[in-house]
Amino acid sequence: MTQEEVAAKALTLRILSELERGRGNPTLFTLFSLARVLRVPVRDLIDVGDGPRGVAPLAERKAVSPKRGRKPKPRYQVKRP
C-alpha cells in the first residue's frame, strides 16, 4: 500500500508521514485505526521493548517523597504603560 492509500482509509497524509518519521504522538484511536487498515496487531506498530512484560514492583522503584509545605503561588507581572 502507498502512503496515500493508507492515509485515505485511516488518517491524513500529514499525520501518517509524521508518525513514520517518529515525530508524532498518536492516540490509541489512531493506532487502532492504522492497525485495522494495515491488518496488523497494534503491537507491531509500537516499540514494546525486549524486556519482561509488566512493571517493576514498588519495592524496587526509587521513590522520592514530595516536598512538604504549600505550593508557592505563581507570580504574575503587572504590565505598566
N, C-alpha and C positions, 0 to 999 in steps of 0.2 A: 504494500500500500504506500502511496505517496503521502507527504505531509498534508497536502490539500485534501485528500480523501479522508484521512483520519480527522482532521480539523473540522471538516464539514459535518461529520457524524457525531463528534463529541464536544468540541470546544472551538475557539478561534485559532487561527494560524499563528497569531502573535503569542498567545499563551503557550501553545504547543512548542514553538521554537524556543521560548524562554525556558521551558521545562527541560528540553533536550540539552540546553547549554548549562543546566544546573543553576539557573538564576531565579527560578520561580519557587514558590512555596505552595504547592497545590492543596486544596481542601480534600477531604475524604470523598466528597461528591465527585470532584474532578477525577480523582484516582479511579474510583469505581466506574465512572463513565468511560474513561480511557481504556481501562482493562476490558470492559464489555465490548468495545469496538474492536480492540486488538485480539480478543478471545484468548486472553491470558489471565492468570490469577494476579491479584493486586501485589502479592509478594514479589512477583517478577519485576514490578515497576519501581520498587523501593529497595534501598540497601539495608538489609536487616543485620548484617554483620555475620561473622563466623563463630562468635562466642555462644555460650549456652543461653537458652531461652530463659526469660524471666528477669527479675531484678535481684540485686544483692539484698540479703537480709538487713534489717535495720541495724543490727548489732555490728555489722561490718562497715557501715557507712560512716564517713567522717562528718559529724554534725557540729555546727556552731550555734550556740544559743543566741537568741536575739538580744539586742541591746536593751537595757532597762530604761525606763523613763518614757516621757511623752515624745511623740514625734514633733520635730520643730515645724513651726508654721512657715509656709513659703513667704518669701519677702518679695513684695511687688514694688517695682519702682514707679514712682509717680512722675508722669511726664509733665514738665513745666514749659510753658511757652517762652 
